[in-house]
């Protein structure tokens, strides 16, 4: 199979789809790998490193897209990249389609087979290809929250861990999944006062056990969320419905009850965000102020730590990558129900139920126009 690795073009996105190590394994298995020039530089991988393991270095992204069977990326393709996709090709990357009708329609028109990392499952009911980036984003959320709480950055001038004789900052985390739990680990480590809310009693019980009571837990009712947001210095939005738009847990009206200069960090922004007032931001302009509240809604948070993120992601995708390359897409999907759960669009048809639901009852049957 011919596998392509284009350079990521999203704002300040430095990750790369494949490391030289995985490229070497693909070449050893008899596959041809095309890597766009400088694709790996942001993550610390030179063109020479790819060439040394047998990759073909090509100058233009269009050549990578048009000349391969399988495109491996990190972030969703931009509109001009979608135009280079065609029937018979497979796209393997993060997509988050439920929050992006324009991208969904563009991928339908391409007639490509599109497999989304974030909906591939495992035998334990988890999302193994989403997990590593959720871990990174969860940990980063506390770092960036602490930064934006500083007065020069628009925040209320609060130190997360307080200091002797001074109260600790209150951190409220919405969602006890992978991202939320990793955010809690970092916040506890920085000595903040942490409350985590979720609708799953079993998850809350697990958090209570794992943190030995160092994290307060509450059932995420609307009234509980409103109460906690009102006293928070930092709120982390980490709610997730796999493949579907994120639930809006913090409403616009709740902002009026918050402390001036409090910070909202929306990890769920790729899926539309879990704060009603969220809108996508970038690493170039990561925050905005609304109603006296600082919002951080960067859609590719892990792109700021590209080497760590790329290595973690490649470890997660390797098994499915080799199956796609060795067997071909059709056979790999047929043989593995967990990989098949990642199929979001197939030759013009939306195949993932939550994406179809996001765009109306008839969306699953909608065909792209040639």
C-alpha positions in Angstrom: 0.0 0.0 0.0 1.0 3.6 -0.6 0.8 5.6 2.6 1.0 9.4 2.8 2.0 11.8 5.6 1.3 15.4 4.8 2.5 18.4 6.9 -0.2 19.6 9.3 -1.5 23.1 8.3 -3.8 24.0 11.2 -2.8 27.1 13.1 0.3 26.3 15.2 -0.1 22.6 14.7 3.3 21.0 15.1 2.4 17.3 15.4 3.0 14.8 12.6 0.9 11.8 11.6 3.8 9.2 11.7 7.2 9.1 13.4 10.2 7.7 11.5 9.9 4.6 13.7 6.4 3.7 12.4 7.5 4.6 8.8 10.4 2.2 9.2 8.0 -0.6 10.2 5.7 0.2 7.3 8.6 0.1 4.8 9.8 -3.2 6.3 6.3 -4.6 5.7 6.7 -3.7 2.0 4.7 -0.5 1.9 5.6 2.7 0.2 5.5 5.8 2.4 5.4 9.4 1.1 6.2 12.1 3.6 5.9 15.8 2.8 9.0 17.8 3.2 9.4 19.3 6.8 6.3 17.5 8.0 8.0 16.2 11.1 10.2 19.2 12.0 7.8 20.7 14.5 7.9 17.4 16.5 11.7 17.1 16.2 11.9 14.6 13.2 14.0 15.7 10.2 13.5 14.9 6.6 16.7 13.0 6.8 15.3 10.8 9.6 12.4 9.8 7.4 14.6 9.3 4.3 17.0 7.1 6.3 14.2 4.6 7.0 13.0 4.4 3.4 10.4 7.2 3.1 10.1 9.2 -0.1 10.2 12.9 0.7 8.0 15.0 -1.6 7.7 18.8 -1.7 4.0 19.4 -2.0 1.0 18.3 0.0 -1.0 17.7 -3.1 1.4 15.0 -4.3 1.0 13.2 -0.9 -2.8 13.3 -1.1 -3.2 12.4 -4.8 -0.5 9.6 -5.0 -1.4 7.4 -2.0 -4.1 5.0 -0.8 -4.0 5.8 2.9 -3.5 9.3 4.3 -2.4 9.4 7.9 -2.8 12.8 9.7 -3.4 14.3 13.1 -6.0 17.0 12.6 -8.9 17.2 10.3 -8.2 18.1 6.7 -8.7 21.7 5.7 -11.0 22.5 2.8 -8.3 22.6 0.1 -7.0 19.2 1.4 -10.5 17.7 1.1 -10.4 18.6 -2.6 -7.4 16.4 -3.1 -9.1 13.3 -1.6 -11.0 10.9 -3.9 -12.8 7.6 -4.0 -10.7 4.6 -3.2 -8.6 6.5 -0.7 -8.7 6.2 3.1 -8.3 9.0 5.5 -7.1 8.1 9.1 -7.1 11.1 11.5 -9.1 13.0 14.1 -12.2 14.4 12.5 -14.8 15.5 15.2 -17.4 15.8 12.5 -20.5 16.3 14.6 -19.4 19.9 15.3 -18.4 20.7 11.7 -21.0 20.4 8.9 -18.8 22.0 6.3 -16.0 19.4 6.8 -18.6 16.6 6.8 -20.0 17.7 3.5 -16.6 18.2 2.0 -15.6 14.7 3.0 -18.8 13.3 1.6 -18.1 15.0 -1.7 -14.7 13.5 -1.8 -16.1 9.9 -1.7 -13.1 8.9 0.4 -13.4 6.4 3.3 -12.9 8.4 6.5 -11.9 6.8 9.8 -11.9 9.0 12.9 -9.4 8.3 15.7 -11.8 9.6 18.3 -14.5 7.0 17.7 -12.4 3.8 17.4 -13.2 1.6 20.4 -11.6 -1.1 22.4 -12.8 -4.2 24.3 -13.3 -2.3 27.5 -15.6 0.3 26.0 -12.9 2.9 25.9 -11.6 5.2 23.1 -8.0 4.1 22.8 -7.0 6.5 20.0 -8.6 9.5 21.7 -7.2 8.6 25.1 -3.6 9.8 24.7 -4.7 13.3 23.5 -7.3 13.5 26.2 -4.5 12.8 28.7 -2.4 15.5 27.2 -5.2 18.0 27.0 -6.4 17.3 30.6 -2.9 17.9 31.9 -2.4 21.0 29.8 -5.7 22.5 30.9 -4.4 23.1 34.4 -1.2 24.6 33.1 -3.0 27.1 30.8 -5.7 27.8 33.4 -3.0 28.7 35.9 -1.4 31.0 33.3 -4.6 32.8 32.4 -5.5 33.3 36.0 -2.5 35.6 36.3 -3.5 39.3 36.2 -1.3 40.3 33.2 -3.2 37.6 31.2 -6.6 38.8 32.1 -7.3 36.6 35.1 -8.2 37.4 38.7 -4.6 37.1 40.0 -5.0 33.9 41.9 -2.3 31.3 42.6 -3.7 27.8 42.2 -2.1 26.4 45.3 -2.4 29.5 47.4 0.3 30.0 49.9 0.6 29.9 53.8 -2.3 31.8 55.2 -4.0 32.3 51.8 -6.8 30.3 50.4 -6.2 27.9 47.6 -7.9 28.5 44.2 -11.1 26.5 43.5 -10.9 24.3 40.4 -14.1 22.8 39.1 -13.9 20.0 36.5 -16.9 19.0 34.5 -16.6 15.4 33.3 -14.8 12.5 35.0 -13.5 10.9 31.9 -9.8 10.6 30.8 -9.3 14.3 30.3 -11.1 15.3 33.5 -9.2 12.8 35.7 -5.9 13.9 34.3 -6.8 17.5 34.9 -7.7 16.6 38.5 -4.3 14.9 38.9 -2.5 18.1 37.9 -4.7 20.4 39.9 -4.3 18.3 43.0 -0.5 18.2 42.4 -0.6 22.1 42.3 -2.4 22.1 45.7 -5.7 23.6 44.4 -9.0 22.8 45.9 -10.6 20.5 43.3 -14.2 19.5 42.7 -15.1 17.1 39.9 -18.7 16.6 38.6 -20.1 13.8 36.4 -23.4 12.1 35.8 -21.9 8.6 36.4 -22.0 7.5 40.0 -19.5 4.7 39.3 -17.0 7.2 37.9 -17.4 9.5 40.8 -16.9 6.5 43.2 -13.7 5.6 41.2 -12.4 9.2 41.5 -13.1 9.2 45.2 -11.1 6.0 45.6 -8.3 7.0 43.3 -7.7 10.3 44.9 -8.3 9.1 48.5 -10.8 11.9 49.0 -8.4 14.7 47.9 -11.0 15.5 45.1 -14.5 16.5 46.0 -17.1 14.8 43.8 -20.6 15.8 43.0 -23.4 14.5 40.7 -23.5 16.9 37.7 -27.1 18.2 38.0 -27.8 21.6 36.5 -28.1 23.2 39.9 -24.9 21.6 41.2 -23.0 22.9 38.1 -24.4 26.4 38.6 -23.4 26.3 42.3 -19.9 25.2 41.6 -19.3 27.5 38.7 -20.3 30.5 40.8 -17.5 29.9 43.3 -14.8 28.6 40.9 -11.6 30.4 40.0 -11.0 27.9 37.1 -13.5 25.7 35.3 -12.4 22.9 33.1 -14.9 21.6 30.5 -14.1 18.0 29.9 -17.5 16.5 29.1 -17.6 14.0 26.2 -20.3 12.1 24.3 -18.3 10.0 21.8 -18.7 11.3 18.2 -21.5 13.7 19.2 -21.7 17.4 20.0 -20.6 18.2 23.5 -23.4 19.0 26.0 -23.7 22.7 26.9 -23.1 22.5 30.7 -22.3 26.1 31.5 -24.9 28.5 30.1 -24.5 32.1 29.2 -26.6 33.2 32.2 -24.2 31.4 34.6 -21.4 33.7 33.6 -23.0 36.6 35.5 -22.7 34.6 38.8 -19.0 33.9 38.3 -16.0 35.8 39.9 -14.6 38.5 37.6 -11.5 37.3 36.0 -12.3 33.6 36.5 -11.1 31.3 33.7 -13.0 28.7 31.5 -10.9 26.1 29.7 -12.9 24.2 27.2 -11.2 20.9 26.4 -14.4 19.8 24.5 -14.2 22.6 21.9 -13.3 20.1 19.1 -16.8 18.7 19.6 -18.5 22.1 19.8 -17.6 23.0 23.4 -19.4 22.4 26.7 -19.7 26.1 27.5 -22.5 28.0 25.8 -20.2 31.0 25.3 -17.3 29.0 23.8 -16.0 29.6 20.3 -12.9 28.0 18.7 -9.6 29.8 19.3 -6.1 29.0 18.2 -2.6 29.0 19.7 -2.0 32.3 18.0 -4.9 33.9 19.8 -5.9 31.4 22.5 -8.2 33.4 24.7 -11.0 35.9 24.7 -13.0 37.7 27.4 -16.7 37.7 27.7 -18.7 39.0 30.6 -15.6 39.5 32.6 -14.7 35.8 32.2 -11.6 34.6 30.4 -12.3 31.8 27.8 -9.6 29.4 26.5 -10.9 27.3 23.6 -8.0 26.2 21.5 -9.1 23.4 19.2 -5.7 21.6 19.1 -4.3 22.0 22.6 -1.9 19.0 22.3 -0.3 20.7 19.3 1.6 22.9 21.7 3.6 19.9 22.9 4.1 18.1 19.6 6.8 15.7 20.4 5.1 14.2 23.4 1.8 14.2 21.6 3.1 12.6 18.4 4.9 9.8 20.3 1.8 9.1 22.4 -0.5 9.1 19.4 1.7 6.8 17.3 1.8 4.2 20.1 -1.9 4.2 20.1 -2.6 4.0 16.4 0.1 1.5 15.4 -2.0 -1.7 15.6 -4.8 -0.3 13.5 -2.4 1.4 11.1 -0.6 -1.9 10.3 -4.0 -3.6 9.8 -5.1 -1.0 7.3 -1.9 -1.1 5.4 -1.4 -4.9 5.5 -4.9 -6.0 4.8 -6.4 -3.1 3.0 -9.2 -0.9 4.3 -12.1 -3.1 3.4 -10.7 -6.3 5.0 -9.3 -4.4 8.0 -12.7 -2.9 8.8 -14.5 -6.2 8.2 -12.1 -8.1 10.6 -12.2 -5.6 13.5 -15.4 -4.2 14.9 -13.4 -1.7 17.0 -11.8 -0.2 14.0 -15.1 -0.3 12.2 -16.5 1.9 15.0 -14.1 4.6 13.7 -15.7 4.7 10.3 -17.5 8.0 10.0 -18.0 8.5 6.3 -17.7 5.9 3.6 -17.9 6.9 -0.1 -20.2 9.8 0.4 -22.4 8.3 3.2 -22.3 9.2 6.8 -21.9 5.9 8.7 -21.5 7.0 12.3 -24.9 7.3 14.0 -24.0 10.3 16.3 -22.8 12.3 13.3 -25.9 11.4 11.3 -28.0 12.5 14.2 -26.2 15.8 14.5 -27.1 16.7 11.0 -30.7 15.5 11.0 -32.6 12.2 10.7 -31.9 11.9 7.0 -28.3 12.7 7.1 -27.1 9.1 7.2 -28.7 8.5 3.8 -27.5 11.8 2.3 -25.2 11.3 -0.6 -22.6 13.7 -1.8 -23.0 15.3 -5.2 -20.4 14.5 -7.7 
